[in-house]
């Protein structure tokens, strides 16, 4: 008989886990550095399932707000408020501040285990008087299994780059129409014309000085928008110490002075663009640092996919393809549960239409039959 347990600290074994965000070092770091805590509104409430053969863990958090999730449910919270009901706290299965597709359990999930986990989460919601539970950005395998649980499924679109066995960046650009290809080359040339150059630092090559420079850029970018960055300096320092092999940092320099940076993660197949920062504005520097450098890196290292983060239609013109994402939602209140199901069904039609529009906007040359390659 499978047994479940709830934990306030991550202790799951993820030694076989490729995804950099589901490693024990990542999930422990965000707890130990205070990034995820009761005070930050991300109280760890992890779930473990022991079925006799293995113990499987799922990262969950009791949330007192919706910041840092990127599946926007503010309208649901407002509807609860209008009816005099509390929407927070809620239970969220996610990687904090990381809207990236990936597994959501420490070991591969079976259909039976998905059903057991969903049932245990629903029971927890009732016991703790949470408004509901939410599973955010599961990969395709996890989404396929969770679809059987009866939770409402919500879709959205991100823009990912896919490696079609390109030899180099020019080989990738050969897929573009002539006008779009010229525009991209012009953007890249403008970096050198402004006296800027880019350098890539990986793993232990990211020394404390370089990391400090990046952190200043990261934090300053949030301050420009009138708020603090989600992540503190201790988070970056500890992550560098515990899983340096997953870190890739693109830094822009004007002469010998660093002026901007983008910190990415990687595994054997994918580059994940996560954090960006700069102090001054330069033409096209964001595109070069956050997108073109990552594409170059993927081609050089044979990575199959570049996930540069959420939102941003400007990525389409640069060859990032519209990719469906999924989330799953279960609300304890039966009337709101039905309302959210209807909302998700209606929204899915609009998302499908939007995705098709973005496919048609891709810069690639049409094939003989008029379809995008």
Secondary structure, DSSP 8 states (H G I E B T S, - for coil): --EEEEESS-----TT--STTSSHHHHHHHHHTTSSSTTTTEEE-EEEEE-SS-EEEE-EEEESS-TT--S--HHHHHHHHHTT----SEEEES-TT----B-SSSS---HHHHHHHHHHHHHHHHHHT-SEEEEESB-HHHHHHHGGGT-EEEEEEEEEEE--S-SSHHHHHTTB-HHHHHHHHHHHHHHHHTTEEEEEEEGGGS-HHHHHHHHHHHHHHHHHTTS--SS-HHHHHHHHHH-GGGEEEEEEEETTEEEEEEEEEE-SSEEEEEEEEESS--TTHHHIIIIIHHHHHHHHHT-SEEE--S--GGGGGGT-EEEEEEEEEEESSHHHHHHHHHHHHHHHHHHHHHHHHHHHT--B-B-TTS-B-
